[in-house]
Amino acid sequence: MSHPDYRLNLRPLGTPRGASSLAGPRGVGASPGDKKSKSKTIRGKKKSIFETYLSKEDVSEGLKRGTLIQGVLRINPKKFHEAFIPSPDGDRDIFIDGVVARNRALNGDLVVVNLLPEEQWKVIKPESNDKETEGAYESDLPEELCGSHLLQQSLKGYNDSPDVIIEAQFDDSDSEDGHGNTQNALVDGVKKLSVCVHEKGKEDAGAPVTKDENTFMSQDTRALPEKSLQRSAKVVYILEKKHSRAATGFLKLLADKNSELFRKYALFSPSDHRVPRIYVPLKDCPQDFVTRPKDYANTLFVCRIVDWKEDSNFALGQLAKSLGQAGEIEPETEGILTEYGVDFSDFSSEVLECLPQDLPWTIPPEEFSKRRDLRKDCVFTIDPSTARDLDDALSCKPVADGNFEVGVHIADVSYFVPEGSSLDKVAAERATSVYLVQKVVPMLPRLLCEELCSLNPMTDKLTFSVIWTLTPKGKILSEWFGQTVIRSCTKLSYEHAQSMIEGPTRKIPEEELPPVSPEHTSEEVHRAVLNLHHIAKELRQQRFVDGALRLDQLKLAFTLDHETGLPQGCHVYEYRDSNKLVEEFMLLANMAVARKIHCTFPERALLRRHPPPQTKMLNDLVEFCDQMGLPMDFSSAGALNKSLMETFGDDKYSLARKEVLTNMCSRPMQMALYFCSGVLQDQAQFRHYALNVPLYTHFTSPIRRFADVLVHRLLAATLGYGELPDVEPDALQKQADHCNDRRMASKRVQELSTSLFFAILVKESGPLESEAMVMGVLSQAFDVLVLRYGVQKRIYCNALPLQSYRFQKVGKKPELTLVWEPEDTEQGPAQQVVGIFSLVEVVLRAEATALKYSAILKRPGTEGLLDWQDEQGGQDLAEEQD
């Protein structure tokens, strides 16, 4: 879906809250594109820079005939002249070279392209390994691959404790996409395999050029049989403007003071170079901007593009808002939310009127007659310690024959969100809660998230339950779905549950546990947790035997100063048995509901599929592993999981190599997607690659995901509780697409929030030291994974005090030999060979530019470096997945 204006929650400067938002494109003043400029005029008309878009009819016809191709545009954040769309056949991406060929489309837009004649295709020379042939991937690991009930949580206010530990705010209560807690958040720009390097002269724009005359420069080479071509294209139409058309950045005066433009417009320079520079009317700017431009040099503004004419390199925009000083948490956070179209405005009175008005709210008596009453059962929640939106609860009681009755009880959000209401519409539009390091932007009003729906202890709550009879091995003997009433007896944190698992026979002192309702005892809860843990271990083991994949990656958690909100420190989040316990039962419930709704409504089920990895990128990875002599099997999700488990030992070096390879394996992975079963003809496409199951959906987190609310409504109709939602398959698919778009935006925002806090940590507490492992070697630089923090950085040779450096291929493996300047005259120069999987020591330090930090290599033999596993919980890498 495109992002309509109201989503942006932007106010023109000086507009009070509640006053009207952005004006439309009219009234902006004469367009700079209409003015005489350096472009030559042809018969009084200014020469066009961009081609006119094709008509809708021609586009429709071209797509039908296959002469045109559609796809989502990805612009390389590091080299913004390069863009790509995925190839429909899963082969190498189609390349779009330069701003003109991009024809005013922005990152994320759904575009239609026309292939250029073959002689204009990009040549990928065998020696070049232009790594951007598949460029501009940001992290695309589906959360099911990563698993993380652990990471989804709300936050306590800073006042609740002196130092709030914020566990990594990532997404998903179930690890569906195999990506264990994917720490792609901190990838600085493009994730790359970095086997070798770009063509001559195409080194990253930021790469310094060495001035050392002793330095031997060499191009990287790549073992390709012959030169190959990458299909290249130009954009001829924008089907959907998915980019928000909003950007954060800085205001500047135009360079030519004598021009007519200078008197009417200022230049807005976006922080994201993938967005064009924008002319903004001076009347939108602060009154003293023209006379005192330097006062605003560090002020972040939000600007919205309202037009971009064919005859102008610059877009035309309106300044929407001044955010505050660059480099500060709140202005930067608001900028991130705005750029990604996240609606963080207060809920309107119209929406709030849909909520129960008589508080405190109690369950109406008639509900008890319609629901199974489980209030006497031992039901409890397990969540991060700071969580406020408790979606799910568990129960486990022994039954005859040594089996167990296990229940997953999910907040009945759809009871409070009537279909078609204002509340329903705003929840559908937001589609997901957005978890930042320091706060949550909720999908639903807090009264619902934190009180009415949240399964808080010792209060009666409406739930939707899946209850199984399971053997101790996790085999399903029976399955029941239904609406229920529960009364949670206690709110456990993951730490509480973990201590119960680790001390199975220990009586845990009451002061170490949260309050338990008088009808139950902490021993009863302890027994239930242990039984669930044993069943979860069996379920998990069986899932991996059956071919599931998990890519666990390092994930950061921050400790925040409760007064300033600044990060005081960070550590790698540990994913433990208590997290795995919850995850297994959420997966089990989601799979059960998927089967149920698809069986009843084969054309109307909202499901979640995970396509297999991208062929071309997977083949590149296979080739890379062959070059490195790694016995990896990529034939299936299960085979890959087995390779990652078995190829590496548990010594420090092996664990670091596994970490790097896991990171590389995440690159070809695709996003998991919501879809309507009636729209995809081929049921083989329904499969979930990482979980290796035929059907999957999301049911377990309706407080924070709208897709789950839709699934609850479908399940209610399946069980005869309500009417089937009046939605045709095509309309449901549109909702699924919107959920996918917002989920992707929310993921990016979470990653950028983590990057922001980490950059501030480096600035405030740096320089930070860590061991790192080399992931890729180029002719003048190399990429490392910083093991203590899970961030990837590029280290440039000529930023180091080297006498010289030399690039070469040893067999097929790229290598850099660094010759360090001697520290004193008596020493000779120290040599250091850097190859893929080399362990090196790095220092992260802040740069002068706001929120930029760089990595430099420590000279070999320098004292004072901590082992990356000594203190930051890195050891949890060694955890097998049971």
N, C-alpha and C positions, 0 to 999 in steps of 0.2 A: 504494500500500500504506500502511496505517496504520503509525505508528511504535511498535513495541512497546517496553516499558520497557527491555529489555536494551540497546537501541540507544544509550541515553543515556549510558551509562558514568558514572552519577552515584552518589556515595556519600553517605549521610547524614553529617552533621558528626561527625568523630571516628571514622568507620568506617575501619579500615585497608584498604588495597588487598587484594582477594582475599576480604574478608568480604562478606556478602550485601549486595546493592544495595537499592534503594528497597523499602520495605514497600508493600503494596498499599493500596487505599483504606480497608480496614478498620483499626480500631484508631486512627483519627485523632481520635477523641473526638466528642462531640456536635457536630453541624453548627451553625454560626452561623445557618444558614437556619432552624433549628428554634426559635431563640430569639425571644422577643417583640422586636419592633423598631418603628421609627416607622410601618411599614405598618399600615394598619388591619386588624383581624382580622375575618373574616366567620364567624359561628357558630363561634368558637374556632379557625377555620383561617386561616392567614396568606394574605393576598391574593397571587395569583401575579403575577409581573412578566412572565414568559415563557409562551408557549403550550406546551401538551404536544405532543410530536412525534406525527405521524401514525403509524399502524401500518405495518409493512413491506408488508402486503397492500394497504393503501390507496395507498401510494407506488407500488408496482409497477403497480397498476391505473391510477393517474393518469398515470404516465409512458407507459404503453401507449396510453392514450386521448388523450394530448397535453394534458391539463388541467394537468399539472405539468411543470416544466422542470428539468433538472439542469445543473450547471456548477460550475467551480472558483471559489470566492469570493476576490475581491481586495478588501482593505480599503485605503483611501487612507492612506498613512503620515503624510500631513500633516494630513488632516482625518478623524480616525478614526471619526466618526459616519457617513461615507459609504462604502458598499461596492457592489460590482458583480459580476455574473456575465456572461460573454459571451453574446450572443444566438445561439441555434442557427442563425439564418439569416445570420449575419455582419453584421447591421445594428448599430445603436447598442446598447451594453451595456444590460442590465437593471439598474435602480437599486434599491438596498436602503437605506432611509433609517433610520439610527439603530440603536442597540444592541438594542432590543427586537425590531425586524424581523429582525435578524440571528440572533436566537434561539440564542445561546451558541455559534455556529459561529465558528471562528477562520480567520485568513488562510491560504489554500491548501486548506482543506477542500473536499471534493466534496459539494455540498449540493443539496437539492431545494427549489425555490421554487414558490410559488403566486402568480400575478399578482394584483395588487390591482384593484378596480374602476377603470375609466378615470378617474373623478372624483378618485381619489387618486394619479394619476400625476404625475410631476414636470413642472412647466411650465418649459420653457426659453424665456425671453422673448427676443425678437429682440435687445434691447439688452444682454442679459446675457453672452452667450458664457460660460456657466458651463463653465469648462474641465474641470470634473470629470465632464462627462457621459460621458467615456470614462476615468474616473480610475484612479488607483492602478497605472499601469503601471510596473513596474520594468524594467530593461533586458532585452529579449527577443530580442536579435539572436542568431541561431544563429551558431556559430563558423564555419560554412562561409562565411558572408557576410563574415567578417572575415579569414579566413586567418590561421593562425598556428601553424605548426610552431614558429616562433620562440619562442612564448611558453610552450610547455609544457616544463617542465624540473624537475629536482630541484635541490637546493641543496648547495653545499659547506658544510661546517661553518664557523662563523665563524673557526676557527683557521687555515683554509687560506691566508688572505691578510689583510693588515691591514684592507682595506676591501672587503667583498664587494659587487660590483655585482649586484643581483638584477634580472634582466630580468623584465619584467612577467609575473606568474605567471598567465597566463590559459590558456584552454583551447583547443586543438585544433591538431592537426598538419595539419589541412586546413581550407581556408577555405570550408567548405561553405556557410555561410549568407550568403554575400555580405558578412558584416560584417567588414571588415578590422579586426582588433584592436580590437574595440569598446571604447571607453572609456566605457562607461556606468557603470562601477564607481563613479564619483565623483558620479554624479548625486545631488544632495542631496534625496532625497525623490522626488517624482513627476516624471517627465519630462513636459514640457508643450509644446504648440505655442505657447501664449501669444499668440494673435493679439490677444485683448482681455482681458476680465475677467469676474469672477463677478457674481452679482446683488448688489444693495445689501445691505449687512450680512452678506454671506457671504465677505468678504475672508478670506484665510488666517488661521487662529487666531493665528499669530505676527505678523501684520502690525501694526506700531505705528499708532496713530491720531494723526494730526497735531494738534498743539495750536496751530499757527500761525494766527492769525485772518486773515492775508492770503491763506491758501491757498485756492485755488478747487478744490472737489472736483467731480468729474464722473464719471458712470458710463461705463464703456466700452460701446460699442454694437457690434453684430455684424450684418453684412449677411445676415440670414436673411429669406426672403420673408414669413414670418408666424410667430406663436408656435408652437412645436412641443412635443409631449409626449414624454417619455421613459418607456417602460414601467417600472412600479415593482412590486416584489414583496416577499414576506416568506418567510423560511426556515421550512420545515415539517418538514425531516428532514435529518440528516447521514448521507450514504451512506458516506463514508470520512473519518475524522479524520486528515487528512494532516499537519496541523500537529503538531509534536512534543509540544505541551502543556507544554513547558518554556520558562522565560523567565529572563532575568537582570534584576536590579534591586536595590532597596534596601529595608531593613526599617525600619518606623516603628512607634511605639506607636499604639494606637487613641486617637482624640481624647477619647472619654468615659471618664474614669478611674473613674467610679462604676458603669459597666455591668458586667454579669456577663461579657460578652464580653471585657472588658479583662483579666480575670484568667486567661483561657484562650488568647487569640489575640493575635498581632501582625498588622500589615497589611504585606503585601508589595506594593511599588509597582514594576511592571515598567518597564524603560527603554523598551520598545516599547509605545506607547500603544494599539496595536491589541489588546493582551492585557488582560483585565480586572484590576482589583486583586484581590488574593487574601488570604483569611484563612489564616494558618499557625499551628498550635499552638505555644504558647510553649515546650513541652517540646522542640521541634525547634530552638529558637533558642539562641544562645550563653548560657551560664548567667548572665552579668552584663548581658545586654541590657536587661532591665527597669530595672535600677538605673543603668546607664550607656549609654543609647541613643545619646548623641552620639559615643561611641567608635566606633560602627559607621556613622556618617553617610556615610562614603565607601567602605564595604566593599561589594563586589559579591557578591551571593548568586545561587544558582540555585534556582529553585522550580519544582515540577511540579504542574500542576492535576490533582486526583484526582476532583473532582466540581464541578458547578455546578447548583445547584437552581433550580427554576422560581420560587421566591419570594425570590431574593436577587440583588442587583446585583453582589455579589462572589462570586468562585469560592472553592472550598475547596482548599487545597493542602498540600504537604509541602515543607519546606525541604530541599533535597538536599545543598547544599554551599556553603561559603564559598570564593569564588574569589581574593580579595585586593583590592588597592586599585583603585578605578575610575581609568581614565585610563592604566593601565600596560599594556604590550603583552600579556604572557602572560595575566593575568586577563581582559582584554577579548577576546583571541583564544579562550580556552577558553569564554567566554560565547557568542561567535558560533557556535562549533562545536556547542555544546550546544543552543542554540535551534533550529538547523537539523537536529538529529538526526544529526550526523556522529559515527560511532563512531571515536573516536581512542584506544580502549583498546589495551593490548598484545595481541598475538595469543595465544590460549590454547595450553597445552601440547598439547592435542588437535589443534589446527590445525598446530602446528609439527611434530608427529609425522608429518604427511603429506609433509613435505619429505625429500629424500635425507639420510640420517644419516651416511653415510661421506663425509667431506670430506677433501681436495678431490674433488669429483664429476667423473667423466669419462664421456664418451658411451659407452654399452654397444656392443660391437662389432656386435651384430645390427642396430643402427640404420643403420650405414653401408650395409648391403645393401638397406635399404628406401628409401634416400634418394639423391638426386642429389648427388654430392660436388663442391662448388664451392670447396673450400679453397684451390685454387691460383689462383683468379680474383682479380682486383684489386677487392676489395669494401671499402667504407669507410663510416663513419657521419658525418653532419653534424648537429650539435646545438648548443644553447646551451652556452657554455663551462663552465657549472656543472652540466650535466646528469649524472645518475648512472644513470637508467633509460633505456637506449638501446634503443628499440623497433624501429628501422628502419635498414636499411643499403641502399646503392645500388651498382650496378656498371654499367659501360658499356664495351663493347669493339667496335671496328670489325669488320664482317664484309664479305663480298664485296659488290660493286656499290655501295660507298659507304654502305651502311646500317649500323645499329648493333644489337647485342644489349644491351638494357637490362634490368636486373633490380632489382626491389624485394624486399628480403628482410626478413621480419618475424619477430621472436622467436616461437618455437613454444611459447607459454605453455601451451596446452592439454595438451601432453605432461606438464607438471608438475602440472596441476590435474585430477585424475581426476574424472569426472562423479559426483556423489553423495557425494563425500568431504566431510569437515568443512571442508577448505580451499575447496572449491567453494562450499559453503554460505555461508561468511563473505565470500568474494569477491562472490558473487551479492547478498548483503545490502548490502555496502558499495557495490557497483556502479561506483564510480569512485574514483580517487585525488583528493584535494582539495589544490589548490595555493594556499598562502598566500604572502604576501610573504616571510616568513622561514623557512618550512619546508613540508614535504609531509606530508599524512596519507595513507599509501599504501593501495591496495586489497589488495595482496598483501604478505606478509612480506618484509623487506628482503633476505634471502638470495636470494629469487627476483628482486625488482625490480632489485637492484644487482649481483648476481653471476651466478646460474645462467641467468637469462633475458636479462639485459642484454648487448647485442652488443659487449662490451668487446674492444678490439683484441688481436690476436695470441693468441687462444684459440679453440678449436673450439666452435662454437655450433649448436644445432638451430634451424632456421628454416623458415618457410613462404614460398615465393617465387612471384612472378608475373614471368615473363620474356617480353619481347616482342622481335620483330624490328621495328625502327622505321626509317622513312626519316628523313633529316635534317630533314624538315618535320614529323615527329611522326606520320606516317600509320602505323597498325598493319598490318603484313603478316602476323604470326603471333603467337600468344599461348600460353603454357604455364603451368600451375599445378602446383605440387608441393612435397612436403616435401624439404628440402635440409639440407646441412651447410655452413656458411661459416666462414671465418677472416678477420675484418676485419683489413686491413693497417694502418689508422690511424684515430684518432678526431679528426676535424676539428671545429673550432668554426665557427659561421657567419662569424666574422671571418676565419678561415683561408681558407674557401671564397671569401669576398668578395674577399680580396686576390688570389686566383688568377684570379677573373673580371676584376678591374680591371687585372691585369698579365698579359695573355695570353702575352706573349713574354718576360716577365721571369723570370730564374731566381731563385726565392725562396730566400734563405739558409736553411740547415738550422735555425739557431737560432730562426727565425721560425715554424717549423712543428713539429707534434708528431712523435714518433718514427714512422718507417715501417718495417714488417717487412722483413728483409733480402731476401726473395723479390721485393720490388717496390721501385720508386724513387719519390721525390717527383714526378719529371717525369711518370711514368706516371699518378699520381693527379691531377696538374695537368691533363694532357690529358683524362682522364676527366671531371673537373669542368667543363672548358670545353665538351666535347661535350654533356654533360648540360645545361649552361646554354643552349647554342644550341637544343637540341631543346625545352627547357622554354619558351623565349621563343616558339617557334612554337606549341606546345600552348596557351600562355596566350592568344596573339593569336587563335588559332582559337576558343578558348572564348568570348571576348568577341564575336567576329564571330557565333558561334552563339547569342548572347543571354544570356550569364551576367551576374550583377550582383555588384558588390563595394562595400561601404560602409566605406571606411577611416576610422577615427576615431582621435583622439589616444589614446595609451596610455602610462601612466607606468611607468618603471623607477626603482627606489630604490637608492641607495648606502647600505649599513648600516655602522655602526661595529662592528668585530668584537668589541669588548669589551662594549659596553653593548647592542648589538643595535638601538640607536636609529637612525632614518633621518638621514643626514648631508646628503643632497641627493636630488634626483630629476631626471629628464630624460625627454623624450618618446622612446619606443622607436622606433628607426628600422627600418623593414621594407624589406629590401634584396633585391638579386637572388639572393643565396644562400638567403634565406628562400623566395623565390618558386620557386626551382629545386626544393627539397625538396617544397614544397606541390604543385607540378604533378604530380610522380610519385606522391605519396600519393593525390591525387584520381584519377589514372589507374588506380591499383591498386584503390581502393575501387569505382570504377565497373565495372571488369572483374569483380571478385568478385561484385558485385551481380547482374550479368547472368548469371554462371555459376550461382550458387545458385538464382536465380529460375527459370532455364531447367530445372534438374534437379528442384527441389522447389517448384513454383508455389504450393503451399498452405502450405509450412513455412519460407519464407525470412524471415529477420529483416532488414528493410530500413529505410531512413531517408527519410522524406518531409519536404518543406518546403512547407506550405500557402501560398497567395498571401496578400498583405497583407489586413488587415481593411478591408472595403469602406468602412465609415462613416469610419474614420480617414483612409483614403486620399483619400476625397472631400473631407474637410476640408483635407487638405494641397494637393490640386489647387486648391481655392478660394483658399487662402492664397497659392499661387504666382501665381495669376491676379491677386489683389489687389496683389501686389508686382511685377507685370510681369515675372515670370521665365518664360522659355519652356521649361517642363519637360514631358516626355512620360512619363506614368505608365502607359501602356497595357500594358507588359510589363516584365519584369526587364531585358531587353536595352535597351529604349528608355530606361528610367530611367538605366541605366549610361551610355548614350551622352549623355544630357542632362547628367549630372554631369561627364562628361569634356569636353563641348564648350561648355557654357554659360559657363564661367569661364575667365578668362585666368590667367597665372601671376604677376601682380604680387601684392604682399602683401595688398591689400584683396580681390582676387578669391579668393585662396586662403582667406582667413578666411571669406568668404561661403560658399564651397564647404564648408568645415568645418561651419558652422552648418547649412547645408541638409542635408548628409549626416547630421548629428545628428537633424534633424527627420524625414528619410526613414526613420530606423531605428525611429521610433515605431510606425507601422502594421505593421511586420514581425512575423511570428509565429515561435514556436519551431519548429525542426526536431524531428521526433519519430521514435523507433524504433517499428516496428509489424510485425506478422506478416502476410505477404501473403495468407494464407488467411482473414483476418478482414475485410479491406476488399473489398467486392464490385467497386467501380468502379476500374478500373486507372488512370483519369485522375487519381485521388487519390494515386497512388503518386509522382507527379512531385515533383521538387525544384525549387522556384520559383527560388531564387537561382542554382543551377548550371544550371538550364534543361535537365535531363536526365530521362529517364523512370524510371530506376532508380539508386539510390545506397545504399550501406551503409557501415559502419565496420569495417575489417579491419586497419588499420595501427597500432593502439595497444593491443594486448591486455594490456600490463603495467599500464596505468592505466584501461582501460575494460572492463567485463565484457561489454558488447554485442559487442565484438570477439572475445572468447573464444568466445561462442556462435556467431559467424559462422565462426570457425576450425573449430569442430566440424562445422558444416554443410558447409563446403568440403571437409573431410576425408572426410565421408560421400559427397559428390558425386564425389570422386576414387577412392572405393572403399578408402580407408585405414581407415575405421572404420564402425560402425553409425550409421544416422541417429539422432540423439538422440531418446529415447522421450518426445516432448512433443507433445501435441495443439496445434492452432493457438490455441485459447483460452488454454491454459497458457503458450504462448510469448508471447502478447499480454500476459498478466499480467506476465511477466518484462520485456517491452518497456516497459510502463507504469512498472514500478518503476525501470528504468534512466532513464526520462525524469524521474521525480520526483527521483531522487538527483542527476541531472545538473543539474537546475534548482537544487536546494539547493546543490550545489557551486559553481555559477556565482554565486549570491547571496553565498555565504561568501567567495569570491574577491574580489568587488566590495567587500564590507564590510571585508575585510582591507586592501585598497588604501586605502579611505576612512580606516580607522583610522591607517595609517601616514602618510597625507597630513595628517590632522588633527594628528598628533604632530609632523610636520615644521613645520607652521605655528606650533605652540606653541613648539617648540624653536628654530627658525631664523627665525621671522617677525618683523615682517610681511613678506609676499612681494608683490612688485609684478609686474604684467603688463598687457599690452593685453588687451582683451576685446571681444567683439562682441555687440551686443544681439540676443537671440533672440525676445523678446516684450515687449510693453508693456502694463501694466495702469494703472488709474487712479491708484494711489499707489505703484507699484513697477515694476521692470522686471527681466527675466531676462537674464543674460549667460552666454556661454561664455568662460571664462578661457583664452585661447589658449595660454599657455605650459604650462599644466598639464592642459588638457582637462576641467576641472571646471565644472559649471554652478552658478551661485548667483543668488539673488534679492537685489536691492538696493532697500531701502525709502527713499522720498524723505525721510521725516521722521527718518531716521538721519543725514541730511546737513545741513550748515550752510546751509540755504536760506532766503531771505526768503519765497519762495513757489514753487509749482509748479502747472502747469496741464496738464490732459489734454485732447486734442482729436483728432478724426479729420480727416485731410487727405485728401480723397477717401475711399478705404477704408482708408487706412493710419493706425494709431494712433500718437500722438506725445505725448511729455511735454516741456513747456518748463520748464526748471529755472532759477530766478533765485537765484544764489549771493549770500550775504552778502558785502559787500566786505571784503577782508582788512585794509585800513586806511581811514581816514576820507576820504582824498583820492581814492580810487578809487570809481568807480561800481560797481553790482552787475554781475556777469558773467552773461550769459545762455547757456544751453546747450540745444540741442534734441536730444532722445534719441528716435530712431525705430528700427524694426527694421533691422538691418544697420549701425547706427552703430558706429564704432570708438570705444571709450572706454578710459580708463586706470583700473585698479582696484587696490586694496590688500586683500590677505587678511590678517586678523589674528585671533588667538585670542581667545575669550571666556572669562569667568571659569568658566563651566560646563565640566566635563571634556570635552575632545575636541570642543568646538563651535568653529567659526570663522565669521566673517562677512566679507562683501565690502562695501567702501565705494568710492565713486567718488572719484577724485582730482579736485581742482579743475582746471578747464581752465587750461593754461599753466603748471602746476607742473613744475619741473625734476626730473630724477633718475630718469626711468623708462627701463628698458631695453627695446629692441625685442624682441618675443616671439620673433623669428626669430634674434636675434643669437647666442644662446648655447645654447638648449635643444634644438637639433636640430629645430626646428619646420620647417625647410626641407624635411624629408622629405615634407611635404604635397605639394610640387611634383612628387614622383615620379609620372610617368605609370605606368599599369599595363602597360607594354610593349604 
